[in-house]
Amino acid sequence: MGGYGSGRPSNKQKAEDCRSLDIYKMKREGCFEPGMRGNWIWSRNENEIARIGYHYTGTALELDYRVRLSGGKWELIKQNVPLVQTDCNYGGQRTYAICPGVLNGRHCGRRVGKLFSGGRFFLCRHCYGIAYASQSEPRYDRMLRRAQKLRMALGGEPGAAYPIAPRPKGMWERTYRRKRLEIDWCEHQANIGFIEKYRHQFSGSDLKLFDDLF
Ligand SMILES: [Zn+2]
């Protein structure tokens, strides 16, 4: 059982401002072992900022947490998130969440890799109308520039197609790891921005793939 304050009074939320459950990450960290239960914890600078309880039933994820919207009362929430497995082209299986959101009386049911806590429940970004901040072009450019700068500061090429340079002499292993993570994050954000910007040029199946990825 955990809790967090949430619910910024804004109608178009930014994905970065919301806590998210990354299904792929949860699987990688062993959350989907038979009968697994535990806490999923968000932290910043190694300090815990929020947590929720989860239980893996084999076909679904039962979430268990407290939430407080816009300074209101704490509420206890139990949420059931169905999961599906699909075969990957290159072998192995990938797990997705089926968004349990209901909008205008219709069940969302989208297969997604990420759920956001934009309000009381964890739902897909379509249900919350979450705008990735990188949708605004300045941020998209800024992210790319930041990644390029970091890459060059490490002594490498600026482009994302190149491997990140090895750790410079005298730099702490931890510092280097953090910089690599930051580069990955910036480039990931820029990718999302790119897709959003050129959305109208992609086919439906391309977009479906992107939605699964992000
Ligand atoms: Zn949804």
Boltz pocket constraint, residues with backbone or C-beta under 6 A from the ligand:
constraints:
  - pocket:
      binder: B
      contacts: [[A, 99], [A, 100], [A, 101], [A, 108], [A, 109], [A, 110], [A, 123], [A, 124], [A, 125], [A, 126], [A, 127]]
      max_distance: 6.0
